[in-house]
Amino acid sequence: MILVVIAWLYVTLMMAVAEATATNGSLLGALITFALYGLLPVSIIVYVFSTPVRKHMRKIREEQVMRQWQAQQQDTAESNLSQPPIKPDSGSQPPAST
């Protein structure tokens, strides 16, 4: 895939050089040629063909976050079991007078 991208960019670069060095060509035309025939299509193709890789990386990232969250929940549950339960009326403040 990368070889095709490099080859296509080379071809469009040569087209741009031919445009720039032609007797009635211009640098602006060469830049537009390279951008519209080279960079734009290549960027779209690379984006589309890299979709499976992005999906795989996102799945790995989500699984890692889920494992961290589960470990945190397990640690929280274990720490809650080691502490005695709080009694409803055992606050450190005296009851309010009425």
Order of alpha helices (4+ residues) and beta strands (2+ residues): alpha-alpha-alpha-alpha
